[in-house]
Amino acid sequence: MRTTITLNSETHSFASYYAHVRGLTLSAAIEELITKAQAPPPEIQYSPNGLPMFVPSEGVVTAAMVSDLEEEAFDPKPFA
């Protein structure tokens, strides 16, 4: 379906940047963002001291895993 929409400049810049980074057309990027916005929010639990936490999922993050990630070379190009 073809539709014309009006976006403010900040929203247009964000959608254009998102499209560029993801390798999508602007239309596909906006459709993806709207689809993500319709998804239910992640379940959040609260710790005994009241801090919000995401519900634990598969696996455990170990200090060794974090250390391995810290040693990898960071390439900023995919984020530009």
Backbone as JSON Lines, residues from 0, in Angstrom:
{"i":0,"aa":"M","n":[0.85,-1.17,0.0],"ca":[0.0,0.0,0.0],"c":[0.9,1.24,0.0]}
{"i":1,"aa":"R","n":[0.58,2.19,-0.79],"ca":[1.36,3.42,-0.9],"c":[0.67,4.5,-0.1]}
{"i":2,"aa":"T","n":[1.42,5.13,0.82],"ca":[0.89,6.18,1.68],"c":[1.92,7.28,1.82]}
{"i":3,"aa":"T","n":[1.48,8.5,1.88],"ca":[2.37,9.63,2.12],"c":[2.24,10.04,3.57]}
{"i":4,"aa":"I","n":[3.4,10.23,4.24],"ca":[3.38,10.67,5.63],"c":[4.26,11.91,5.77]}
{"i":5,"aa":"T","n":[4.0,12.67,6.8],"ca":[4.81,13.83,7.11],"c":[5.53,13.58,8.43]}
{"i":6,"aa":"L","n":[6.86,13.74,8.42],"ca":[7.67,13.52,9.61],"c":[8.37,14.82,9.97]}
{"i":7,"aa":"N","n":[8.54,15.07,11.27],"ca":[9.36,16.23,11.63],"c":[10.81,15.9,11.31]}
{"i":8,"aa":"S","n":[11.68,16.89,11.27],"ca":[13.05,16.69,10.81],"c":[13.83,15.72,11.7]}
{"i":9,"aa":"E","n":[13.6,15.78,13.01],"ca":[14.32,14.88,13.92],"c":[13.91,13.42,13.67]}
{"i":10,"aa":"T","n":[12.62,13.17,13.5],"ca":[12.14,11.81,13.24],"c":[12.65,11.32,11.89]}
{"i":11,"aa":"H","n":[12.63,12.18,10.9],"ca":[13.12,11.81,9.57],"c":[14.61,11.48,9.63]}
{"i":12,"aa":"S","n":[15.39,12.28,10.35],"ca":[16.82,12.01,10.48],"c":[17.07,10.67,11.14]}
{"i":13,"aa":"F","n":[16.32,10.4,12.22],"ca":[16.48,9.12,12.91],"c":[16.14,7.96,11.98]}
{"i":14,"aa":"A","n":[15.0,8.04,11.3],"ca":[14.57,6.95,10.41],"c":[15.56,6.76,9.26]}
{"i":15,"aa":"S","n":[16.09,7.86,8.73],"ca":[17.06,7.77,7.64],"c":[18.35,7.11,8.13]}
{"i":16,"aa":"Y","n":[18.81,7.51,9.3],"ca":[20.02,6.92,9.88],"c":[19.8,5.43,10.15]}
{"i":17,"aa":"Y","n":[18.67,5.09,10.74],"ca":[18.33,3.7,11.02],"c":[18.34,2.89,9.73]}
{"i":18,"aa":"A","n":[17.73,3.43,8.68],"ca":[17.67,2.74,7.39],"c":[19.07,2.52,6.84]}
{"i":19,"aa":"H","n":[19.9,3.56,6.92],"ca":[21.26,3.46,6.4],"c":[22.07,2.39,7.13]}
{"i":20,"aa":"V","n":[22.02,2.42,8.45],"ca":[22.78,1.47,9.26],"c":[22.33,0.04,9.01]}
{"i":21,"aa":"R","n":[21.03,-0.15,8.86],"ca":[20.48,-1.5,8.67],"c":[20.47,-1.94,7.21]}
{"i":22,"aa":"G","n":[20.84,-1.03,6.29],"ca":[20.85,-1.39,4.87],"c":[19.46,-1.55,4.3]}
{"i":23,"aa":"L","n":[18.53,-0.72,4.76],"ca":[17.13,-0.8,4.35],"c":[16.72,0.47,3.6]}
{"i":24,"aa":"T","n":[15.63,0.37,2.88],"ca":[15.03,1.58,2.35],"c":[14.36,2.31,3.5]}
{"i":25,"aa":"L","n":[14.06,3.58,3.29],"ca":[13.39,4.34,4.34],"c":[12.04,3.72,4.67]}
{"i":26,"aa":"S","n":[11.31,3.29,3.66],"ca":[10.0,2.66,3.89],"c":[10.14,1.39,4.72]}
{"i":27,"aa":"A","n":[11.12,0.55,4.38],"ca":[11.31,-0.69,5.12],"c":[11.74,-0.41,6.56]}
{"i":28,"aa":"A","n":[12.56,0.63,6.75],"ca":[13.0,0.98,8.1],"c":[11.82,1.45,8.95]}
{"i":29,"aa":"I","n":[10.98,2.3,8.39],"ca":[9.81,2.79,9.14],"c":[8.87,1.63,9.46]}
{"i":30,"aa":"E","n":[8.68,0.73,8.51],"ca":[7.83,-0.44,8.76],"c":[8.41,-1.3,9.88]}
{"i":31,"aa":"E","n":[9.73,-1.52,9.86],"ca":[10.37,-2.31,10.91],"c":[10.23,-1.65,12.28]}
{"i":32,"aa":"L","n":[10.43,-0.34,12.33],"ca":[10.29,0.37,13.6],"c":[8.87,0.31,14.14]}
{"i":33,"aa":"I","n":[7.89,0.43,13.27],"ca":[6.49,0.35,13.71],"c":[6.18,-1.05,14.21]}
{"i":34,"aa":"T","n":[6.68,-2.06,13.52],"ca":[6.46,-3.45,13.94],"c":[7.09,-3.69,15.31]}
{"i":35,"aa":"K","n":[8.31,-3.17,15.53],"ca":[8.97,-3.32,16.83],"c":[8.18,-2.61,17.92]}
{"i":36,"aa":"A","n":[7.61,-1.46,17.6],"ca":[6.85,-0.7,18.59],"c":[5.58,-1.44,19.0]}
{"i":37,"aa":"Q","n":[5.07,-2.3,18.15],"ca":[3.84,-3.05,18.46],"c":[4.11,-4.28,19.31]}
{"i":38,"aa":"A","n":[5.37,-4.69,19.41],"ca":[5.71,-5.88,20.2],"c":[5.51,-5.57,21.68]}
{"i":39,"aa":"P","n":[5.11,-6.57,22.45],"ca":[4.95,-6.32,23.89],"c":[6.3,-6.01,24.53]}
{"i":40,"aa":"P","n":[6.31,-5.14,25.53],"ca":[7.58,-4.81,26.18],"c":[8.15,-6.01,26.91]}
{"i":41,"aa":"P","n":[9.48,-6.05,27.08],"ca":[10.06,-7.18,27.81],"c":[9.57,-7.19,29.25]}
{"i":42,"aa":"E","n":[9.44,-8.39,29.79],"ca":[9.0,-8.53,31.18],"c":[10.12,-8.05,32.1]}
{"i":43,"aa":"I","n":[9.78,-7.26,33.06],"ca":[10.77,-6.75,34.0],"c":[10.41,-7.22,35.4]}
{"i":44,"aa":"Q","n":[11.41,-7.76,36.09],"ca":[11.23,-8.16,37.47],"c":[11.99,-7.16,38.34]}
{"i":45,"aa":"Y","n":[11.69,-7.14,39.6],"ca":[12.39,-6.24,40.52],"c":[13.14,-7.06,41.56]}
{"i":46,"aa":"S","n":[14.37,-6.65,41.81],"ca":[15.2,-7.34,42.8],"c":[14.66,-7.03,44.2]}
{"i":47,"aa":"P","n":[15.12,-7.75,45.21],"ca":[14.64,-7.49,46.57],"c":[14.88,-6.05,47.04]}
{"i":48,"aa":"N","n":[15.91,-5.38,46.47],"ca":[16.15,-3.99,46.86],"c":[15.44,-2.98,45.95]}
{"i":49,"aa":"G","n":[14.58,-3.49,45.05],"ca":[13.75,-2.61,44.24],"c":[14.32,-2.21,42.89]}
{"i":50,"aa":"L","n":[15.49,-2.73,42.51],"ca":[16.07,-2.39,41.22],"c":[15.41,-3.21,40.11]}
{"i":51,"aa":"P","n":[15.07,-2.57,38.99],"ca":[14.46,-3.34,37.9],"c":[15.49,-4.24,37.23]}
{"i":52,"aa":"M","n":[15.05,-5.44,36.83],"ca":[15.93,-6.4,36.16],"c":[15.14,-7.05,35.04]}
{"i":53,"aa":"F","n":[15.82,-7.4,33.94],"ca":[15.18,-8.19,32.9],"c":[15.06,-9.62,33.4]}
{"i":54,"aa":"V","n":[14.06,-10.32,32.92],"ca":[13.87,-11.71,33.31],"c":[15.06,-12.51,32.78]}
{"i":55,"aa":"P","n":[15.67,-13.34,33.61],"ca":[16.82,-14.12,33.14],"c":[16.45,-14.98,31.94]}
{"i":56,"aa":"S","n":[17.36,-15.04,30.99],"ca":[17.13,-15.87,29.82],"c":[18.19,-16.96,29.8]}
{"i":57,"aa":"E","n":[18.32,-17.57,28.65],"ca":[19.25,-18.69,28.56],"c":[20.7,-18.25,28.79]}
{"i":58,"aa":"G","n":[21.45,-19.05,29.46],"ca":[22.86,-18.82,29.65],"c":[23.2,-17.81,30.73]}
{"i":59,"aa":"V","n":[24.46,-17.81,31.08],"ca":[25.0,-16.92,32.09],"c":[26.18,-16.19,31.48]}
{"i":60,"aa":"V","n":[26.3,-14.9,31.73],"ca":[27.44,-14.13,31.26],"c":[28.53,-14.25,32.31]}
{"i":61,"aa":"T","n":[29.68,-14.77,31.9],"ca":[30.79,-14.96,32.82],"c":[31.83,-13.85,32.64]}
{"i":62,"aa":"A","n":[32.72,-13.73,33.6],"ca":[33.8,-12.76,33.51],"c":[34.69,-13.06,32.31]}
{"i":63,"aa":"A","n":[34.89,-14.33,32.01],"ca":[35.72,-14.72,30.86],"c":[35.07,-14.25,29.55]}
{"i":64,"aa":"M","n":[33.76,-14.35,29.45],"ca":[33.05,-13.89,28.24],"c":[33.22,-12.39,28.07]}
{"i":65,"aa":"V","n":[33.1,-11.64,29.16],"ca":[33.27,-10.19,29.1],"c":[34.7,-9.86,28.71]}
{"i":66,"aa":"S","n":[35.66,-10.56,29.27],"ca":[37.07,-10.33,28.95],"c":[37.35,-10.58,27.47]}
{"i":67,"aa":"D","n":[36.77,-11.65,26.93],"ca":[36.94,-11.95,25.5],"c":[36.38,-10.83,24.64]}
{"i":68,"aa":"L","n":[35.23,-10.31,25.01],"ca":[34.63,-9.22,24.24],"c":[35.45,-7.94,24.34]}
{"i":69,"aa":"E","n":[36.03,-7.67,25.48],"ca":[36.85,-6.48,25.65],"c":[38.1,-6.53,24.79]}
{"i":70,"aa":"E","n":[38.6,-7.73,24.51],"ca":[39.82,-7.89,23.73],"c":[39.58,-7.76,22.23]}
{"i":71,"aa":"E","n":[38.33,-7.91,21.78],"ca":[38.04,-7.8,20.35],"c":[38.24,-6.37,19.89]}
{"i":72,"aa":"A","n":[38.71,-6.24,18.65],"ca":[38.89,-4.9,18.08],"c":[37.52,-4.29,17.78]}
{"i":73,"aa":"F","n":[37.36,-3.03,18.14],"ca":[36.11,-2.33,17.9],"c":[36.18,-1.62,16.54]}
{"i":74,"aa":"D","n":[35.23,-1.92,15.67],"ca":[35.17,-1.27,14.36],"c":[33.94,-0.36,14.35]}
{"i":75,"aa":"P","n":[34.12,0.97,14.39],"ca":[32.98,1.88,14.46],"c":[32.22,2.04,13.14]}
{"i":76,"aa":"K","n":[32.76,1.54,12.03],"ca":[32.12,1.73,10.72],"c":[30.67,1.25,10.68]}
{"i":77,"aa":"P","n":[30.34,0.07,11.23],"ca":[28.94,-0.37,11.16],"c":[27.98,0.57,11.9]}
{"i":78,"aa":"F","n":[28.49,1.4,12.78],"ca":[27.63,2.28,13.56],"c":[27.56,3.7,13.0]}
{"i":79,"aa":"A","n":[28.32,3.96,11.95],"ca":[28.35,5.32,11.38],"c":[27.26,5.52,10.35]}
